[in-house]
């Protein structure tokens, strides 16, 4: 293997084996090489080795080695020919820099990207190729009646959004041709510019970070790979839903980019208020007016139920406003099974209005005869008399 000397900030040393520099075994996998590189980069970073005058040079050496070993083609050439594979101007550093010079700023950027790239939402996959992007999730608000929530219903909804273009099959290229690698960023989606000591990285202006471009855009979607289109979907609303229930339709959201999967559609249920029933979870309430005579003498009233039927309720004699009676299993079904709730009947004793002269006469006569028939009223006024007597004392 040919050896030559490389100037490294004030001292020289023989060209070392890249595997030795990285501390990796020959034949190590790409993941093992990356792990070894990250370990060495952390260990030799100049900011952590201020007392070592050779730290920057060693850091550059590690970066130079990994620049070759992380590229499958360069690694194969190195494994076969050693350092001779890059003699004659074929340096390992990016941007045409000589293999021995190294780029400290570029190395720092690579370390930062390797260590923290997963937290920055980068879209690059293995080998610098952009990953397909998943489509956005969509939300649809759907209002249903209480009767529909009770029995369940199938609804047809129109959802605005984007779908994959059928003409190009989502590729954005005419005839469904595959996009080509962006010539500006070589598929990385980002470009770097040297500004003094620092390297500035920004989104590629040619491909807008996609890493690929479409040479002949599809005429139907203008190269977007998606088209705006309303879709009709049939949705099964299960019995027992209530306001706030969320139904997920997988894959019915926005179409993905570059052949990526579609997002999901979330349907949020709102149950409308009912003119007769009020709901509390799986239970229903119904306020039923009863006549003065029925409440006094007792009797039966017919009440509606949510499924459209009728139930007879026995009113006990002397019933007061606010008295509740329960109809078992006449409420709402539980959403995921487990039976049904109850319906609570609340009585409201109604005072008669627009009385005739004869009715008034009869009521006065009744009042004169019913002094002992109002226990609650008698008790109340007895307390009032005691209160006033106490105030006088």
C-alpha positions as CSV (number, residue, x, y, z in Angstrom):
1,X,0.0,0.0,0.0
2,X,1.4,3.4,-1.0
3,X,2.0,5.8,1.9
4,X,2.4,9.6,1.8
5,X,2.6,12.4,4.2
6,X,-0.2,14.8,4.9
7,X,0.4,18.2,6.6
8,X,-1.8,18.5,9.7
9,X,-1.4,21.8,11.5
10,X,2.3,21.9,12.3
11,X,3.2,18.2,12.3
12,X,3.3,15.3,9.8
13,X,2.4,11.7,10.1
14,X,2.1,8.7,7.8
15,X,-1.2,8.1,6.1
16,X,-3.0,5.7,8.5
17,X,-5.5,3.0,7.7
18,X,-9.1,4.4,7.7
19,X,-10.4,1.4,9.8
20,X,-7.7,2.0,12.3
21,X,-8.6,5.8,12.5
22,X,-12.2,5.0,13.2
23,X,-11.4,2.2,15.6
24,X,-13.5,-0.3,13.5
25,X,-12.7,-3.8,12.3
26,X,-12.1,-4.4,8.6
27,X,-15.3,-5.5,7.0
28,X,-17.5,-3.6,9.5
29,X,-21.1,-2.8,8.4
30,X,-22.3,0.7,7.6
31,X,-24.1,0.9,11.0
32,X,-20.9,-0.2,12.9
33,X,-18.8,2.3,11.0
34,X,-21.3,5.1,11.8
35,X,-21.3,4.1,15.5
36,X,-17.5,4.1,15.6
37,X,-17.4,7.5,13.8
38,X,-19.8,9.1,16.3
39,X,-17.8,7.7,19.2
40,X,-14.5,9.0,17.8
41,X,-16.0,12.4,16.8
42,X,-17.2,13.0,20.3
43,X,-14.0,11.8,21.8
44,X,-11.7,14.0,19.7
45,X,-13.9,17.1,19.2
46,X,-11.6,20.2,19.7
47,X,-14.1,21.8,22.1
48,X,-13.7,18.9,24.5
49,X,-9.9,18.7,24.1
50,X,-8.6,22.2,24.6
51,X,-5.4,20.8,26.2
52,X,-4.6,18.7,23.2
53,X,-3.0,20.8,20.4
54,X,-3.4,17.9,18.0
55,X,-7.2,17.4,18.6
56,X,-8.3,19.5,15.6
57,X,-6.0,17.5,13.2
58,X,-7.1,14.2,14.6
59,X,-10.8,15.3,14.4
60,X,-10.3,16.1,10.7
61,X,-8.6,12.8,10.2
62,X,-11.6,11.0,11.6
63,X,-14.0,13.0,9.4
64,X,-11.9,12.3,6.3
65,X,-11.9,8.6,7.0
66,X,-15.7,8.5,7.5
67,X,-16.3,10.6,4.4
68,X,-14.9,7.6,2.5
69,X,-16.3,4.8,4.5
70,X,-19.9,6.0,4.6
71,X,-20.0,6.0,0.8
72,X,-20.5,2.4,-0.4
73,X,-18.7,3.0,-3.7
74,X,-15.7,4.7,-2.1
75,X,-15.5,2.1,0.6
76,X,-15.4,-0.7,-2.0
77,X,-12.6,1.1,-3.8
78,X,-10.7,1.7,-0.6
79,X,-11.1,-2.0,0.5
80,X,-9.6,-3.1,-2.8
81,X,-6.9,-0.4,-3.6
82,X,-6.4,1.3,-0.3
83,X,-5.4,5.0,-0.3
84,X,-4.2,4.6,-3.9
85,X,-7.8,4.6,-5.0
86,X,-8.0,8.4,-4.2
87,X,-4.6,9.5,-5.5
88,X,-4.5,11.9,-8.5
89,X,-7.0,14.4,-7.2
90,X,-9.7,11.9,-6.1
91,X,-9.8,13.2,-2.5
92,X,-12.4,11.9,0.0
93,X,-13.6,15.3,1.1
94,X,-16.7,16.8,-0.4
95,X,-16.6,19.8,-2.7
96,X,-13.3,18.8,-4.3
97,X,-11.2,19.5,-1.2
98,X,-7.9,17.5,-1.0
99,X,-8.2,14.3,1.1
100,X,-5.6,15.5,3.5
101,X,-6.9,18.9,4.1
102,X,-10.3,18.0,5.7
103,X,-13.0,20.6,6.3
104,X,-13.4,21.3,10.0
105,X,-16.7,23.2,9.6
106,X,-18.1,20.4,7.4
107,X,-17.0,17.8,9.9
108,X,-18.8,19.6,12.7
109,X,-21.9,19.9,10.6
110,X,-21.8,16.2,9.9
111,X,-21.4,15.3,13.6
112,X,-24.3,17.6,14.5
113,X,-26.5,16.1,11.8
114,X,-25.6,12.5,12.8
115,X,-26.2,13.2,16.5
116,X,-29.3,15.3,16.3
117,X,-30.8,14.8,12.8
118,X,-33.5,12.5,14.2
119,X,-34.8,15.4,16.3
120,X,-35.0,18.0,13.5
121,X,-37.5,16.2,11.4
122,X,-35.1,15.6,8.5
123,X,-36.7,13.8,5.5
124,X,-33.6,12.1,4.3
125,X,-33.4,8.3,4.3
126,X,-30.5,6.0,3.8
127,X,-28.0,7.1,1.2
128,X,-29.3,10.7,1.1
129,X,-32.5,9.8,-0.7
130,X,-35.7,11.6,0.4
131,X,-38.3,9.5,2.1
132,X,-41.9,9.5,0.8
133,X,-43.9,11.9,2.9
134,X,-47.1,10.8,4.6
135,X,-50.2,12.9,3.8
136,X,-51.9,15.1,6.4
137,X,-54.7,13.9,8.6
138,X,-58.1,15.5,8.0
139,X,-61.0,16.4,10.4
140,X,-64.7,16.3,9.5
141,X,-67.4,17.4,11.9
142,X,-70.6,15.4,11.6
143,X,-73.9,16.2,13.2
144,X,-76.5,13.5,13.9
145,X,-79.9,13.4,15.6
146,X,-80.4,11.7,19.0
147,X,-82.5,9.1,17.2
148,X,-79.6,8.3,14.8
149,X,-77.3,8.1,17.8
150,X,-79.7,5.6,19.4
151,X,-80.0,3.2,16.5
152,X,-76.8,3.9,14.5
153,X,-76.9,5.1,11.0
154,X,-74.9,5.1,7.7
155,X,-74.1,8.5,6.4
156,X,-72.6,9.7,3.1
157,X,-70.3,12.6,3.5
158,X,-68.4,14.8,1.0
159,X,-64.8,15.3,2.0
160,X,-62.7,18.0,0.3
161,X,-59.0,17.3,0.0
162,X,-56.3,15.9,-2.3
163,X,-56.0,12.5,-3.9
164,X,-53.1,10.9,-5.8
165,X,-53.1,11.9,-9.4
166,X,-54.3,9.0,-11.6
167,X,-52.5,10.2,-14.7
168,X,-49.0,10.0,-13.2
169,X,-49.8,7.6,-10.3
170,X,-48.7,10.2,-7.8
171,X,-45.2,10.6,-9.2
172,X,-45.8,14.1,-10.7
173,X,-44.1,13.1,-14.0
174,X,-45.9,12.7,-17.3
175,X,-46.8,9.1,-17.9
176,X,-45.8,8.0,-14.4
177,X,-42.1,8.3,-15.1
178,X,-39.9,8.3,-12.0
179,X,-38.4,11.6,-10.8
180,X,-34.7,12.1,-11.3
181,X,-32.0,13.0,-8.7
182,X,-31.7,16.8,-8.3
183,X,-28.4,17.9,-10.0
184,X,-27.9,20.8,-7.6
185,X,-27.9,18.9,-4.3
186,X,-27.2,15.3,-5.7
187,X,-30.3,14.1,-4.0
188,X,-29.5,15.4,-0.5
189,X,-32.2,18.0,-0.5
190,X,-29.8,20.5,1.0
191,X,-26.8,22.6,-0.2
192,X,-23.9,23.9,1.7
193,X,-22.0,27.2,1.3
194,X,-18.7,28.1,2.9
195,X,-18.7,31.4,4.8
196,X,-15.3,31.8,6.3
197,X,-14.8,29.3,9.1
198,X,-18.5,28.2,9.0
199,X,-20.5,26.1,6.6
200,X,-24.1,27.2,6.1
201,X,-26.6,24.5,5.1
202,X,-29.9,25.5,3.5
203,X,-32.7,23.8,1.6
204,X,-31.9,23.2,-2.0
205,X,-33.6,25.9,-4.1
206,X,-34.0,23.6,-7.2
207,X,-35.9,20.7,-5.6
208,X,-37.2,22.5,-2.4
209,X,-35.6,19.8,-0.2
210,X,-37.2,16.9,-2.1
211,X,-33.9,15.6,-3.5
212,X,-35.6,14.9,-6.8
213,X,-37.0,16.8,-9.6
214,X,-39.6,16.1,-12.3
215,X,-38.2,16.8,-15.8
216,X,-41.6,16.4,-17.6
217,X,-44.4,17.5,-15.2
218,X,-47.7,15.7,-15.5
219,X,-50.3,17.9,-17.2
220,X,-53.1,16.8,-15.0
221,X,-51.5,17.8,-11.7
222,X,-48.8,20.2,-12.9
223,X,-46.1,18.0,-11.3
224,X,-47.6,18.0,-7.8
225,X,-48.5,14.3,-7.9
226,X,-51.9,15.2,-6.2
227,X,-55.1,16.9,-7.3
228,X,-57.8,18.6,-5.4
229,X,-61.0,16.6,-5.5
230,X,-64.1,16.1,-3.3
231,X,-64.7,12.6,-2.4
232,X,-68.0,10.9,-1.3
233,X,-67.5,8.4,1.6
234,X,-69.9,6.1,3.3
235,X,-69.5,6.2,7.1
236,X,-71.1,3.8,9.6
237,X,-72.1,5.6,12.7
238,X,-72.4,3.0,15.5
239,X,-75.3,3.1,18.0
240,X,-74.5,4.9,21.2
241,X,-72.2,7.7,19.9
242,X,-72.3,11.0,21.7
243,X,-70.9,14.4,21.3
244,X,-67.2,14.2,21.2
245,X,-67.0,10.6,19.8
246,X,-64.2,10.3,17.3
247,X,-64.2,7.8,14.4
248,X,-61.0,7.2,12.5
249,X,-61.0,6.2,8.8
250,X,-57.5,5.0,8.1
251,X,-56.0,6.2,4.7
252,X,-58.8,8.5,3.9
253,X,-56.9,11.8,4.6
254,X,-54.7,13.8,2.3
255,X,-52.7,11.8,-0.3
256,X,-49.0,11.4,0.4
257,X,-46.2,13.0,-1.4
258,X,-43.8,11.1,-3.7
259,X,-45.9,8.0,-3.3
260,X,-46.1,8.2,0.4
261,X,-49.1,6.8,2.3
262,X,-52.3,8.8,2.8
263,X,-53.2,10.4,6.1
264,X,-56.2,9.5,8.1
265,X,-59.7,11.0,8.3
266,X,-61.1,11.7,11.8
267,X,-64.8,12.2,12.1
268,X,-66.0,14.1,15.2
269,X,-69.6,13.5,16.2
270,X,-72.0,16.1,17.5
271,X,-75.4,15.0,18.7
272,X,-78.1,17.6,18.2
273,X,-80.4,18.6,21.1
274,X,-83.8,16.9,21.2
275,X,-87.1,18.6,21.8
276,X,-88.3,15.9,24.3
277,X,-85.3,14.1,25.7
278,X,-82.2,15.3,27.5
279,X,-79.2,13.0,27.6
280,X,-76.7,12.2,30.4
281,X,-74.3,9.5,29.2
282,X,-76.5,6.4,28.6
283,X,-79.5,7.8,30.5
284,X,-82.3,9.9,29.2
285,X,-84.6,12.4,31.0
286,X,-88.1,13.3,30.0
287,X,-90.2,16.0,31.7
288,X,-93.9,15.0,31.6
289,X,-96.7,17.5,32.6
290,X,-99.7,16.0,34.5
291,X,-102.9,17.6,35.3
292,X,-103.8,18.8,38.8
293,X,-106.6,16.2,39.1
294,X,-104.3,13.3,37.9
295,X,-101.6,14.3,40.3
296,X,-104.2,14.5,43.1
297,X,-106.2,11.4,42.4
298,X,-103.6,9.2,40.6
299,X,-103.8,7.7,37.2
300,X,-101.8,6.8,34.1
301,X,-100.0,8.9,31.5
302,X,-98.5,7.7,28.2
303,X,-95.0,8.8,27.6
304,X,-92.8,8.5,24.4
305,X,-89.6,6.5,24.2
306,X,-86.6,7.2,22.1
307,X,-87.1,4.3,19.7
308,X,-90.5,5.7,18.8
309,X,-92.7,3.6,21.0
310,X,-95.0,4.4,23.9
311,X,-94.9,3.4,27.6
312,X,-97.7,3.8,30.2
313,X,-96.5,5.2,33.5
314,X,-98.6,4.9,36.7
315,X,-98.9,8.1,38.6
316,X,-99.5,7.7,42.4
317,X,-102.1,9.8,44.1
318,X,-100.7,12.9,45.6
319,X,-97.7,13.1,43.3
320,X,-95.8,16.4,43.4
321,X,-93.8,18.3,40.8
322,X,-90.3,16.9,40.6
323,X,-91.2,13.3,41.4
324,X,-89.1,10.9,39.2
325,X,-89.9,7.5,38.0
326,X,-87.6,5.1,36.1
327,X,-88.2,3.1,33.0
328,X,-85.5,0.4,32.9
329,X,-83.5,-0.1,29.7
330,X,-85.3,2.7,27.9
331,X,-82.3,4.9,27.6
332,X,-79.3,5.0,25.1
333,X,-77.3,1.9,24.2
334,X,-73.7,1.7,25.5
335,X,-71.3,2.5,22.6
336,X,-69.2,-0.7,23.0
337,X,-71.9,-3.0,24.3
338,X,-72.9,-3.6,27.8
339,X,-76.6,-3.0,27.7
340,X,-78.7,0.2,27.7
341,X,-79.3,3.0,30.2
342,X,-82.6,4.0,31.7
343,X,-85.2,6.8,31.0
344,X,-86.2,8.9,34.0
345,X,-89.6,10.5,33.9
346,X,-89.9,13.7,35.9
347,X,-93.4,14.9,36.7
348,X,-94.5,18.6,36.4
349,X,-97.9,19.2,38.0
350,X,-99.6,21.7,35.8
351,X,-101.8,24.5,37.2
352,X,-105.0,25.0,35.2
353,X,-105.5,28.3,33.4
354,X,-108.4,30.2,31.7
355,X,-110.9,28.9,34.2
356,X,-114.7,29.4,33.7
357,X,-116.8,30.9,36.5
358,X,-118.1,27.4,37.4
359,X,-114.6,26.0,37.7
360,X,-113.5,28.9,39.9
361,X,-116.5,28.3,42.1
362,X,-115.7,24.7,42.5
363,X,-112.1,25.4,43.3
364,X,-113.0,27.8,46.0
365,X,-115.4,25.3,47.4
366,X,-112.6,22.7,47.3
367,X,-110.2,25.0,49.0
368,X,-112.6,25.5,51.9
369,X,-112.8,21.8,52.4
370,X,-109.2,21.0,52.0
371,X,-107.4,22.7,54.8
372,X,-105.9,19.4,56.0
373,X,-104.9,18.2,52.5
374,X,-101.8,20.4,52.1
375,X,-99.2,19.0,54.5
376,X,-96.2,20.7,52.9
377,X,-98.0,24.1,52.8
378,X,-99.3,23.7,56.4
379,X,-95.8,22.9,57.6
380,X,-94.2,25.8,55.8
381,X,-96.6,28.4,57.1
382,X,-96.3,27.0,60.6
383,X,-92.6,27.7,60.3
384,X,-93.3,31.2,59.0
385,X,-95.5,32.0,61.9
386,X,-92.8,30.8,64.3
387,X,-90.3,33.0,62.6
388,X,-92.4,36.1,62.8
389,X,-93.3,35.4,66.4
390,X,-89.6,35.1,67.2
391,X,-88.8,38.4,65.5
392,X,-91.5,40.1,67.6
393,X,-89.9,38.6,70.8
